[in-house]
Amino acid sequence: MGGAPVGLALAGRIKGLDIPVFQSYGMTETVSHVALKALNGANASDSYVFLPGIEFGVDARGCLFISGAVTNGQTVQTNDLVEIDGNAFQWIGRADNVINSGGVKIVLDQMDQRIAAVFHDLGIPNAFFCWWEPDEKLGQKLVLTVESTLPDHMEMQLRKEIRSRVSTYENPKHIYFAKAFAKTATDKIDKRATFQQLSKSSNG
C-alpha cells in the first residue's frame, strides 16, 4: 500500500471533517492508485473500491492481482491477502506476514490492527509491531515489540487488556522493548531489522 496505514487517532479526527477523505491503494508498479477507501461521510467503509477500468482477481494464495491502463495492460501480482466482494475488497495483510503458531495461522498485520486499538484505548503513544520468533513447541510464536519503555503498571495493564481481547494463540508470548526502531529509506518501521538488532543485543 502506498505509505503507512491511517492510525486510529488520525482516523477519528478524519471522521469529524466535512470534506470527503479517501485512502488510496496502489504501488510503484501501478504508477497511480487503483482503488479508494472512504474514511468519512455516508460512504465510509473498511473496503477499498476498485476504480473504473481496473481488472482484478486473486491467485491460489488469495493474493490480489490487477491490470489496467495504469499497468500498461500488464498483470501485476501483489503479495497482499484480500477478500473481494463485488467491486470492492478488504485488505487482510501481507502473505509474508503470516505465521503458523501451533497449527494456527496468524496474520501479523491483523494483529497490529487489533493491538493498535488496545494502545489507543489505554492512551499509550509508543510505536509497536507484532513479530515472531522460533519456538520448539509452537514452531513460531507471536511476540510484541514496543519502542522505548513503559512503566511497570502500564505494561501489566497492556498485557491484561490484550489477553482480554484476543485468543490464546493470538496473545503475544513475550513483549520486547527496543530503544529505537530501525527505519526504511521511506521512514517506515523496518520490523525485520529492528527485531534482528533486538535479538543480537539480547544474546550479546
Summary of the structure (lengths in Angstrom):
residues: 204
radius of gyration: 18.5
end to end distance: 35.8
largest distance: 55.7
contacts: 540
relative contact order: 0.10
helix: 29%
strand: 35%
